[in-house]
């Protein structure tokens, strides 16, 4: 198996060296496409490869990525962003995967750690088409939040790639500008409404977010593939607007498309517990959350997973629910389960100690 690394970069002098040093020796070719850097990006790239190309930026990430793919000469292509890295553990796993690969897949999906907690543990993990066969005409679409399309056999491999850079105001402003143009064009698709709506919610433009996300949720043909982010964002926007009725409805009417997602049940349980104060129903909903994996059987449709919602948060919420029900032993047990996934959580430790003090007094 031979692999071409293809990257598009612009003004990434603070990230590119970390990325390329983390993958040094993994790939058989490195292609760097610069889209107009004015810093030391190209100089840094030259330390790792002679295959540096230039592409005029036209506000279209897919155009730049397709150009980078056109430069690949090896059997397979892998893409990375300049702020991605592969850590030592996953570097070794990737090397073993490459050695043992049996040439039986056209597209390989790998997990992508999009964000991490302060303790370094993953907080948001997505599944991305990461490696594709070069002669199968895989190509990128959409000017932003681009999609990789093509046909062929698909496999999955558990090598994690980690995104390291946080979003900046300039980054968010650029994305809003591109997405605003997309949703107002004749080629607008529901996925454009989705990305724009999520971004609007994150920047406090809640009424506009509701409008865009409603268009996505109501017009998305394959409802099973509706990302949980759409429901988290529209729910949060409704809450911010004080529209609790629609915040509840958007969850209650969409359980079928979210039944594998703990994030969904945590949102619904939280609403039931804190707004409707129906603690028995909330308890049952949080228990449903604990049964979720967030992953379809074949993993293909696992768009993203907020990791804490599959370990820490449902136990924590269940503990809060038991406290409201005055079931302190059950609350202590639930919080202790949550603590297994966040061992340094001092607030939770203090809460467990207080509950144990209450239980000791009750026993006396």
Secondary structure, DSSP 8 states (H G I E B T S, - for coil): --EEEEEEESS-TTTHHHHHHHTTTT-SEEEEEES---SSHHHHHTTT-S-EEE----S-HHHHHHHHHHT--SSEEEE--TTEE--HHHHHHHHHHHHH--S--SEEEEEEEEEE-TTS-EEEEEEEEEEEEGGG--EEESSSS-EEE--S-EEE----EEE-----HHHHHHHHHHHHHHHTSTT--HHHHHHHHHHHHHTT-HHHHHHHHHHHHHH-S-GGG--HHHHHHHHHHHHHTT-HHHHHHHHHTTSGGGTT-HHHHHHHHHHHHHTS--HHHHHHHHHHHHT--S--TTSTT--EEEGGGGTHHHHHHHHHHHHHTT-HHHHHHHHHHHHTT-TT-HHHHHHHHHHHHHHHHHH-
